[in-house]
Amino acid sequence: MNVLRGPGGCPWDREQDYGSLRSYLLEESFEVAEAIDRGDRDQLREELGDLLFQIVFLARLAEEQGRFTIHDVVDGIADKLVRRHPHVFGSAVATTADQVARNWEEIKRGEKGGQRALLDSVPRALPALLAAQRLGDKAAQVGFDWPDASAVLAKIQEEASELREALAGPEPDAVRHEFGDLLFSLAMLARHLRLDAEAALAGANRRFRSRFGWVEQELARRGERPEGASFARLEQLWQEAKTRAAD
């Protein structure tokens, strides 16, 4: 990285700044997530390297400005992990994951200067479904939560009814509002079921890709195209794909 940014280095690398690297950082993060979803450990190794490059790159920019170095970044996270694991590195006791999470948040608030808005620690740039689950997690830490999954299911039914009412009305903003509430409630159900809502939806996306791809291949094998097939024909093949196409 020092050579790439230094005199005689790469013109492209020397032109980059924090803003231009942001999209690459997000892209590499999603490619790491995709490798995890696919269970491809060779791809994961490669994508982690690409993600690490973005971290090193950003640290190099900060070093050039005299702010911090990559060594400060590594030392900082190591120190943080020691501070936030007193049950491992100190005398505190935490025997369950929930206790660890509560201790972590309490220590984190102390590090940030004491009291601050509970939800401020959830990054606003997170994908919306993941952000919803994290917001629910934070609120639940202070007792603002449904008692169990069945209560959340009842809330989902309520939100679905409100969406139907909005669809019957004249206001598109009301439809958008109620649709968002329904999605949020589904994310809360994922929390109570101890599921990762983002990963669950990613799995559904993969199944859809696989099954619809099989439908396209089957149509092509018979000299047909999707745009020329009726819905009934597509649905018939879709049902076949559910039993034939790999997830």
N, C-alpha and C positions, 0 to 999 in steps of 0.2 A: 504494500500500500504506500509506503514511503517512496519507493521508486516510481510508482505510477503517478503520484501527486507531485513528485520532485521535478527539478530541472531536467529537461530531456525526456520526461515521462510521457504518459498517454494524453493526447489533447482532449479526448472525451472525459477521462477521469478528472482532469484538471479543471474542467468547466463546471463540474457538478457542485451543488450546494445542498443545504438541508431540504429545501423545498423540492428540488428535482429528485432527490433520493427517496422521498416519502412513498411514492407510488411503487417503486421497486421493493421497498421494505414490505409493503402490504402484499405485493405479488408473491414475493418469496415466502412470506408467512403462510399464505394460502396454499402454496405448492408443498410446503412441509405438511400442512394439514391433509392435503390430498394423498400424500405418500403414506401417512398414518392410516387414513381411511382404507386405502387399497391394501394395506398390510405388506407393502413392498419395502423391505428393509434396505435394499441396495439403493433404491430411489431416495429413501429417507436420509441415508448417509450423505448422498450428493446434495439434496435440498438443504440439509442442515448447514453444509458448507457454504452454499449460496447465501443463506440467511446470515451466517456468521460474517460473511464478507460485507454485508450491508452494515452490520454493527461496527465492524472495524473501520469501515469507510466513514461513518458518522462520527466515531471517536477521533478519527484523524482530522476531520474538519474542526472539531472542538480543540484539538491539540494545536492546530495552526493558529487558532485565535487565543491561545494561552489559557483556555478554560479548564480542560481536563484531558487525560490520556486514556487509552484502553486499559492501562494498568489500574488507573483510578476506578474504572468501571468494574473490573474484576474484584478488586479489593473491596469496593463498596457493597457488592452483592454478597461476598463472603462474610463481611461484618454484619450485614443485615440478617443473614440466615442464622448466625450465631445468636444475635439479639432476640430474634423471634422464635427461637427454639430453646427457651430456658429449661424445658423439661428434658432436653437432651444434653445441653452444654452447661446447665446450671442445676439448681436445687428444686425448681418448680416441678409439680406433678400434673401430668395430663395423660389419661389412659385411654381416651377415645378421640376419634377424629373431630367430633363436635367441640370437645374441650379445647383441642389444639386451635381450631378455627376461632373460637371466642377469645382465647388468649392472644392469638395473632392480631386480631382487630383491636384489642385493647392496647397492645404494645404499639401498634401502628398509629393509633390516635395520639398516644403519648409522643411519638417521634415527630408527628406533624404539628406539635404545639398545643395539644389538648383538644378541646371540644371543637368540632367542625361539622358541617352538614354530613349526615350519615351516608348519603348517596353520592357525594362528591368523588369518592374513590372509584366509582364505576366510570371508565373512560367513555366520553360521549361519541367517540369514533368507532366503538365496537359495532359489529353487525347487529341489527335491531333485535333479532331473536335471542342472541347471546346476551345482549344488554338487558333484555327483559328478565331473563333468568337470574342474572347477577343482581339486578335491582330487587327482585323478590327475595333473594338470599339475604341481602343487607337488611331489608325491612323485617324479615323473619327473626333476625338476631335480637331485635328489641320486642318481639312478640306480636308484630303486626303480620298475621298470617292466618290462613284457614287451618282448622284443627287436623284435617286429614284429606286424603285424595277424594273421598266421596263428596265432601263439601265443595271442593274445587269443581267436580263434575256438575254439581248443581249450579254453580256460578257459570259454567260454560253453557249450560242449557238456558240460563237466564240471558246471557249475552247473545246466544243464537236467536232467541225470541226477539230481542231488541233489534238485531240486525234485520230480521224479517219485517218488523214494523217499519224500519227505516227504508227498506227496499220498496215498501208500499207507499212511501211518502214522496214528496217532491224535491227533497234536499239531498244533493249528492254528497255534501260535506257530512251529513248525518250518517250516510252509508259508510263513508271512510272512517268516521269516528267509531262506529259500532264494530266495524270489521277489525279495526286496530284493537279494540277492547277484547274481542273474541280471541285474536292471536295472543294477546298478553295473557289471557286466562289459560290458554293451552300451554304457554310457557310455564305458568305456575303449576299446572298439573304435572309437567315433566319434573319439576323440582320435587314434588311430593312422591313421585314414583322413582326418584333417584336416577333419572335419566338425563342425559345431555340433550337438550332440545335441538341444538344446532347439529349435533352428530346424528340424531334421529332423522331430522329433515334431510341431511346429506345422504343418509342411507336410502330414504324414499326417492330422492333424486336419482341415485344410482340405479335403483330398480326400474324407475321409469325409463331412463336411458336404455337400459339393457332390454326391457320388454318392447319398447317402441322400436328399437333397432331391429329386434327379431321380426316385428310386424313388417317393417320396410323390406327386410331381406326376403321374407316369405312372399310378399307381393311381387318383388322383383323377380323371384324364381318363377312366378306364374305370368310374367310379362305385364304386370300391373304396376300402377304408381299410387302413392297415398292420396294425392289430390284428386284422383279419378275414382276412388273407392267411396262407397256410402258409409255413413256412420255405423250402420248395422254390420257391414262387412268388417270395418276396422275393429268394432267391439268384439266380433266373433274371433278375430285373430288375436286380439288383446287377451281374451280369456285363455286361448291356447298358449300364448306367450307366458302367462303367469305360471303355467305348469312346465314349460319347456325351457325358457330363457334362464340363464344363470343369473343369480343376484350379484 
